[in-house]
C-alpha cells in the first residue's frame, strides 16, 4: 500500500463530561473524519503516544481506540512505519464532505436553534450579489505584458527582505504611494501628495471604507440612478439610507438630489465615466455638486471608474482636482487596467481625514495588499510600462467597441439602443419598454454569453431595462458569433417579428 506522509489533521474533539468512554469518542471521531474525507486513505496518523500527549489523556484509551479502528478496518498498522488510514474502506462508505466533524465526540443531535443573521446582512443579498458574481474576468489578459511584469516581480522576489515579509506600512508601500500620486497628478489632475494615498485591495474596499468612515447608520447618501451595484452594497453595509438620483446626459441631476435630500451626508458618483450609462458629468453639474457639499458640510466620494479608457480625446479631469474645500474622496483601482487578482487600489483622502480612514481600514485589514506586488507595480509605473499598456489597450478596446456598435446598428438596431458609446470596457444598450432584461440575461448566461441587466443597477424598478455587453475579453472575431447568440435570444422581441405574426 502507498503510504502518505502525515498531513494536517483536524484536532480531535473530546468531551470529558460525556458518558461516552474516551476510547469510544476517539474511535468515533476518526471514523467520521475518514468517511468525510478529512483523512485520506494511506495517510499516516499520529502515534498513540503522541496523540495521548496532545489530548492530555493517558495512553490506554488511545491504544484501545486504535485497536478498535484496526479491527473495524479503518486503520492498518505497519511494522516500523506506524499506523495509516486503510485503503480498503468501501466506496459506499467513503463520502468526502458528507459528514462534518461537529459533535463527533458526543454524537449529539443537531440543534434546532434559529440561525439568525443581522438585518444588514439580509438586506444586502439579492441582485447586487448576482451582479458581483458575474463581473469577473472583464479584463483582456491576452495583451498584458506578462513577460515584463514577471521580470519586475522576480526582481524583488529573488532578493526579498524580511521587511517585505512583515506587515509593512499600514497606509501602503511608500514608493508605491508616491508613484500613484505622481500618476494621478499627471493623468487625472488629482491634487495630492503620497501622505494622502491609502492603499486598498481595490475600489470595492475603498468604497466600503469611505462609507463606514463618513456615514453613521441612517444617514442619507445620494447614489446615481442607475449606478454601480457594488456601491449600493457598500452603503448598505454602512446602514446608510440610499437616495437614488436620476442621471441624464450631463450626469447626476444635482438639482433633483437637493430637492429630494438636501441634507444628505454624502454623494457617491462616477463623474468621469458614469456607470453604467458611460456619460460624463458636465462642468456645470460638477460645480453645482461641489457647491452643495461645501455649503452643507457633506462629502463626495468620486469613483473614478474606467476613466483611462476614453476613446474621444484625452481622459476627463477628476472632480477632486476642482475641489477647493477638501470635500472629495477619490477612489481608484488598478484591477481594470492590470489584472483582477493584483488586488491593488487606493483612496486619496483629505489630510485631516486620514487618521479616521486609516482606523476604519485597520479594522478590516491590518495592512495593505502584497508589498511584493506594490514594489513591482511601482517600477511598472515609473518605467513607463503602465502608460504604454493603457495606450495599447485603449486602441484594442476602441476597435472592439466600434465593431460591436456597427453590428448592433446593422442587425439589432430595431431592438437595442446604444448609449454612451465613447468610453469604457462595456457597452450599454437599452431595450424597448416592457421587456424584462433579467429574463434576457438569464437566457444569455445559459447560452454562454457575458451580459448583465441594467435593472440591477437601480435602487427602484426602472421604466426601461437594458443590457450591458462586455467586449473587453471578446476577441474581434468572436464579436460577430456572440452577437448571433444575442440575435437568437432577442428574436421574439423584435418589432418586425411581432408585425408578421399579427398579420
C-alpha positions in Angstrom: 0.0 0.0 0.0 1.2 3.5 -0.8 1.7 5.4 2.4 1.2 9.2 2.5 3.1 11.4 4.8 1.2 12.7 7.8 -0.8 15.7 6.7 -2.6 18.4 8.6 -5.2 16.6 10.8 -8.2 18.4 12.4 -8.0 18.5 16.2 -9.7 15.6 17.9 -12.6 16.8 19.9 -13.2 15.2 23.3 -15.9 15.8 25.9 -14.6 14.8 29.3 -18.1 15.2 30.8 -19.7 12.9 28.3 -20.9 9.4 29.4 -19.3 8.0 26.3 -15.9 6.5 27.1 -12.8 8.3 25.9 -11.7 5.4 23.7 -15.1 5.4 22.0 -15.1 9.2 21.5 -11.6 8.9 19.8 -12.6 6.0 17.6 -15.9 7.7 16.5 -14.0 10.9 15.7 -11.5 9.0 13.5 -14.4 7.1 11.7 -16.2 10.3 10.8 -13.0 12.1 9.8 -12.2 9.2 7.4 -15.7 8.9 6.0 -15.9 12.6 5.4 -12.6 12.7 3.6 -10.7 14.7 6.1 -8.3 11.9 6.5 -7.2 10.3 3.2 -6.6 6.5 2.6 -2.9 5.8 3.2 -2.3 8.9 5.3 -0.3 8.2 8.5 -2.0 9.1 11.8 -0.2 10.2 15.0 1.4 7.5 17.2 -0.6 6.5 20.2 2.0 8.1 22.5 2.0 11.4 20.5 -1.8 11.6 20.4 -2.2 10.9 24.1 0.2 13.6 24.9 -1.6 16.1 22.6 -5.0 15.2 24.1 -3.7 15.3 27.6 -5.0 11.8 28.4 -3.4 8.5 29.3 -2.2 6.3 26.5 -4.7 3.5 27.5 -7.9 5.0 25.8 -5.9 5.9 22.7 -4.5 2.3 22.4 -8.0 0.9 22.9 -9.4 3.3 20.1 -6.6 2.3 17.7 -7.1 -1.4 18.3 -10.9 -1.0 17.6 -10.2 1.0 14.5 -7.8 -1.6 13.2 -10.3 -4.4 14.0 -13.0 -2.5 12.1 -10.8 -1.9 9.1 -10.3 1.8 9.3 -6.7 1.7 10.3 -3.8 -0.5 9.1 -0.6 -0.9 11.1 2.9 -1.2 9.5 5.8 -2.6 11.5 8.4 0.2 12.0 6.3 2.7 9.9 3.4 3.5 12.2 -0.3 3.3 11.6 -2.1 4.6 8.4 -5.7 5.0 7.3 -6.7 1.9 5.4 -7.2 1.9 1.7 -9.7 -0.9 1.8 -12.7 1.2 3.0 -15.7 0.5 0.8 -16.5 3.3 -1.7 -20.1 3.3 -0.5 -18.9 4.3 3.0 -16.4 6.9 1.7 -18.3 10.1 1.2 -15.9 13.2 1.2 -17.6 16.3 2.6 -20.8 14.4 3.5 -20.4 14.5 7.3 -18.9 17.2 9.3 -16.8 16.7 12.4 -19.0 18.9 14.7 -20.3 17.0 17.7 -18.3 13.9 16.6 -17.2 13.1 20.1 -20.5 13.4 21.9 -22.6 12.3 18.9 -25.2 14.9 19.9 -28.3 15.6 17.7 -28.4 18.7 15.5 -29.5 21.9 17.2 -32.9 23.3 16.3 -32.0 26.9 17.4 -32.7 29.7 15.0 -29.6 30.7 12.9 -30.3 34.4 12.5 -28.1 37.0 10.8 -28.3 40.8 11.0 -30.9 42.7 9.1 -28.0 44.4 7.4 -26.6 41.2 6.0 -30.1 40.0 5.0 -30.7 43.3 3.1 -27.5 43.0 1.2 -28.5 39.8 -0.6 -30.1 39.8 -4.0 -29.4 41.4 -7.3 -26.2 43.1 -6.4 -24.7 39.8 -5.2 -25.7 38.3 -8.6 -24.1 41.2 -10.4 -20.8 40.9 -8.5 -20.7 37.2 -9.3 -21.0 37.8 -13.0 -18.4 40.7 -13.2 -15.4 38.5 -13.2 -12.6 38.4 -15.7 -13.6 41.5 -17.6 -10.0 42.5 -18.5 -8.3 41.2 -21.6 -5.2 39.4 -20.4 -4.0 38.3 -23.9 -2.4 41.7 -24.5 -1.0 42.1 -21.0 2.8 42.3 -20.9 3.3 39.3 -18.8 7.0 39.0 -19.5 7.7 42.5 -18.3 5.5 42.0 -15.2 7.2 38.7 -14.3 10.6 40.3 -14.5 9.6 43.1 -12.2 8.1 40.7 -9.7 11.2 38.4 -9.9 13.4 41.5 -9.4 12.1 41.7 -5.8 11.2 38.1 -5.2 14.8 37.0 -5.7 16.1 39.3 -3.1 13.1 39.6 -0.8 13.9 41.0 2.6 12.3 40.4 6.0 10.8 43.8 5.9 8.8 42.8 2.8 7.6 39.7 4.5 6.3 41.6 7.5 3.1 43.6 7.9 4.5 46.7 6.2 3.2 50.2 6.4 -0.5 50.4 7.2 -1.1 53.0 4.5 0.8 51.0 1.9 4.4 50.8 0.5 5.8 54.4 0.5 7.3 54.4 -3.1 4.1 52.9 -4.5 2.0 55.7 -2.9 4.4 58.2 -4.4 4.2 56.7 -7.8 0.3 56.6 -7.6 0.3 60.3 -6.5 2.5 61.3 -9.5 0.4 59.3 -11.9 -2.9 60.7 -10.6 -1.5 64.2 -10.8 -0.2 63.9 -14.3 -3.1 61.9 -15.9 -6.1 62.6 -13.8 -5.4 66.1 -12.5 -5.8 64.8 -8.9 -4.2 67.2 -6.4 -2.5 65.1 -3.7 0.8 64.0 -2.2 1.8 60.5 -1.0 0.6 61.2 2.5 -2.9 61.4 1.2 -2.8 58.0 -0.6 -4.2 55.0 1.3 -3.6 51.6 -0.5 -6.6 49.2 -0.6 -7.3 45.8 -2.1 -9.4 47.5 -4.8 -12.2 50.0 -5.5 -14.7 48.0 -3.6 -12.8 48.2 -0.4 -12.2 51.9 -1.0 -16.0 52.4 -1.3 -16.7 50.4 1.8 -14.1 52.2 3.9 -15.4 55.6 2.7 -19.0 54.7 3.6 -18.0 53.4 7.0 -15.8 56.4 7.8 -18.2 59.2 6.6 -21.6 57.9 7.4 -23.5 56.9 10.6 -26.3 54.4 10.4 -29.4 56.0 9.0 -27.5 58.9 7.2 -28.7 59.7 3.7 -26.4 59.2 0.8 -27.0 60.2 -2.8 -26.4 57.5 -5.4 -26.7 57.6 -9.2 -29.8 56.0 -10.7 -28.8 53.8 -12.4 -25.5 53.3 -10.6 -22.9 50.8 -9.6 -24.5 47.9 -7.6 -21.3 47.4 -5.5 -21.7 51.0 -4.3 -25.1 50.1 -3.1 -23.7 47.2 -1.3 -21.1 49.3 0.5 -23.6 51.8 1.6 -26.0 49.1 2.9 -23.1 47.6 4.8 -22.7 51.0 6.5 -26.5 51.0 7.2 -26.9 54.2 5.2 -30.2 55.3 3.5 -29.8 55.3 -0.2 -31.3 58.3 -2.1 -31.4 57.4 -5.8 -30.8 60.4 -8.1 -31.6 60.2 -11.8 -28.8 60.5 -14.4 -29.1 62.2 -17.8 -26.6 63.1 -20.5 -24.9 65.6 -18.1 -24.6 63.1 -15.3 -26.3 63.1 -11.9 -29.1 65.6 -11.7 -27.9 67.6 -8.7 -31.0 69.8 -8.5 -33.2 66.7 -8.1 -30.9 65.4 -5.4 -31.1 68.6 -3.5 -34.8 68.6 -3.7 -35.0 65.0 -2.5 -32.5 65.1 0.3 -30.7 68.5 0.7 -29.1 67.5 4.0 -27.7 64.2 2.8 -24.3 63.4 4.3 -22.6 62.2 1.1 -22.9 61.7 -2.6 -21.3 58.7 -4.4 -20.7 59.5 -8.0 -18.8 58.3 -11.1 -18.3 61.7 -12.9 -15.7 60.9 -15.5 -17.3 57.8 -16.8 -20.7 57.2 -15.3 -21.6 53.6 -14.6 -23.4 52.1 -16.4 -24.5 54.8 -18.9 -21.0 56.0 -19.7 -21.9 59.7 -19.7 -19.6 62.4 -18.4 -20.7 64.8 -15.7 -20.8 68.3 -17.2 -18.8 71.2 -15.8 -21.9 72.9 -14.6 -23.1 69.9 -12.7 -19.6 69.4 -11.1 -19.6 73.0 -9.8 -23.1 72.6 -8.5 -22.2 69.4 -6.7 -19.1 70.8 -5.2 -21.0 73.9 -4.1 -23.7 71.8 -2.4 -21.0 69.8 -0.5 -19.2 72.9 0.7 -22.5 74.6 1.9 -23.8 71.6 3.8 -20.5 70.1 5.1 -21.2 67.0 3.0 -18.8 64.6 1.3 -18.4 63.5 -2.3 -16.9 60.0 -3.0 -15.6 60.0 -6.5 -15.3 56.5 -8.0 -13.0 57.0 -11.0 -14.4 54.0 -12.9 -12.7 53.1 -16.2 -11.5 56.7 -16.7 -8.4 55.5 -18.6 -10.4 54.1 -21.4 -11.9 57.2 -23.1 -11.9 56.9 -26.8 -12.7 60.5 -27.8 -9.9 62.9 -26.8 -8.0 62.8 -23.5 -9.4 61.4 -20.3 -11.6 63.8 -18.4 -10.0 65.6 -15.4 -11.1 64.3 -12.0 -13.7 66.0 -9.8 -11.2 66.0 -7.0 -9.0 68.3 -8.9 -11.7 71.0 -8.9 -12.3 70.7 -5.2 -11.1 73.7 -3.2 -12.8 72.8 0.1 -11.4 69.3 0.7 -14.8 67.6 0.3 -13.9 64.9 -2.3 -12.6 61.5 -1.5 -11.1 59.9 -4.7 -11.4 56.1 -5.1 -9.4 54.2 -7.8 -8.3 50.8 -8.7 -5.6 49.2 -10.9 -7.5 45.9 -11.5 -9.4 47.2 -14.6 -6.1 48.2 -16.3 -3.8 45.5 -15.0 -5.5 42.2 -13.9 -8.1 41.5 -11.2 -6.0 39.3 -8.8 -3.5 42.2 -8.5 -5.8 43.5 -5.7 -4.4 47.0 -5.7 -6.5 50.1 -5.3 -6.2 53.4 -3.5 -8.1 56.2 -1.8 -7.0 59.8 -2.0 -8.1 61.3 1.3 -8.0 64.9 2.6 -5.2 65.1 5.1 -7.3 65.8 8.2 -9.5 62.7 7.5 -6.6 60.3 7.1 -6.5 59.1 10.7 -10.2 58.3 10.6 -9.9 56.4 7.3 -6.8 54.6 8.5 -8.6 53.5 11.7 -11.6 52.0 9.7 -9.2 50.4 7.2 -7.2 48.8 10.1 -10.4 47.3 11.5 -10.9 45.4 8.3 -7.3 44.6 7.4 -4.2 45.3 9.5 -2.1 46.1 6.5 -2.3 46.7 2.8 -2.1 44.2 0.0 1.0 42.3 -1.1 4.1 44.5 -0.6 5.8 42.5 -3.3 3.2 43.5 -5.9 3.3 47.1 -4.7 7.0 47.1 -5.3 6.7 45.6 -8.8 3.8 48.0 -9.6 6.0 51.0 -8.6 8.5 50.1 -11.2 5.8 49.2 -13.7 4.6 52.8 -13.4 8.0 54.5 -13.1 9.5 52.8 -16.1 6.6 53.7 -18.4 5.1 50.3 -18.9 1.8 51.3 -17.3 1.2 54.2 -19.7 2.2 52.1 -22.7 -0.1 49.3 -21.7 -3.1 51.7 -21.3 -2.4 53.2 -24.7 -2.2 49.8 -26.3 -5.4 48.6 -24.6 -7.3 51.8 -25.4 -6.7 51.0 -29.1 -7.8 47.4 -28.7 -11.0 48.2 -26.8 -11.9 51.0 -29.2 -11.7 48.7 -32.2 -13.8 46.0 -30.5 -16.4 48.6 -29.4 -16.7 50.1 -32.9 -17.1 46.6 -34.3 -19.8 45.7 -31.8 -21.6 49.0 -32.3 -21.6 48.6 -36.1 -23.0 45.1 -35.8 -25.7 46.1 -33.4 -26.7 49.1 -35.6 -26.9 46.8 -38.7 -28.6 43.7 -37.2 -30.3 44.7 -33.9 -30.9 48.4 -34.3 -34.6 47.9 -34.1 -34.5 46.4 -30.6 -31.3 47.8 -29.0 -30.4 51.5 -28.5 -26.7 52.0 -27.7 -25.9 54.8 -25.2 -22.6 56.3 -24.0 -20.5 55.0 -26.9 -17.3 56.9 -26.3 -15.6 55.2 -23.3 -15.2 52.1 -21.2 -14.8 48.3 -21.5 -18.5 47.5 -21.8 -21.4 48.7 -24.0 -24.8 49.7 -22.7 -27.8 49.0 -24.9 -31.3 49.9 -23.9 -34.2 47.6 -24.6 -37.7 48.7 -25.7 -40.1 49.4 -22.7 -41.8 46.4 -21.3 -39.1 43.8 -21.9 -37.6 42.2 -18.8 -33.8 42.5 -19.1 -33.3 39.9 -16.3 -35.0 37.3 -18.4 -32.9 38.2 -21.4 -29.7 37.9 -19.2 -30.8 34.6 -17.8 -31.1 33.2 -21.3 -27.8 34.8 -22.4 -25.9 33.2 -19.5 -27.4 29.8 -20.3 -26.0 30.3 -23.8 -22.6 31.3 -22.5 -22.9 35.0 -23.4 -21.4 37.6 -21.0 -24.0 40.2 -20.3 -25.6 42.0 -17.3 -29.0 43.5 -16.8 -29.2 47.3 -16.4 -32.2 47.0 -14.0 -29.8 45.5 -11.4 -28.1 49.0 -11.3 -31.3 50.6 -10.0 -32.4 51.1 -6.4 -36.0 51.4 -7.6 -37.6 49.4 -10.5 -36.7 51.2 -13.8 -39.2 52.1 -16.5 -36.9 50.6 -19.1 -34.3 47.8 -19.0 -31.1 47.3 -20.9 -28.1 45.1 -21.5 -24.5 45.7 -20.6 -22.3 43.9 -23.1 -18.8 43.1 -22.1 -16.5 43.2 -25.1 -13.2 43.6 -23.3 -12.5 39.8 -23.1 -14.0 39.1 -26.5 -11.7 39.0 -29.5 -12.7 40.8 -32.7 -13.5 37.5 -34.4 -15.8 36.4 -31.6 -17.9 39.6 -31.5 -20.0 38.5 -34.5 -20.6 35.0 -33.3 -21.6 36.2 -29.9 -24.0 38.7 -31.4 -25.6 35.9 -33.3 -26.4 34.3 -30.0 -27.9 37.6 -28.8 -29.9 37.9 -32.0 -31.5 34.5 -31.4 -32.4 35.4 -27.8 -33.9 38.8 -28.9 -35.7 37.4 -32.0 -39.2 37.1 -30.3 -38.9 40.8 -29.2 -38.1 42.4 -32.5 -40.9 44.7 -33.9 -40.8 43.2 -37.4 -41.4 39.7 -36.0 -44.4 40.9 -34.0 -46.0 42.6 -37.0 -45.5 39.5 -39.2 -47.1 37.3 -36.5 -50.0 39.7 -36.2 -50.6 39.6 -40.0 
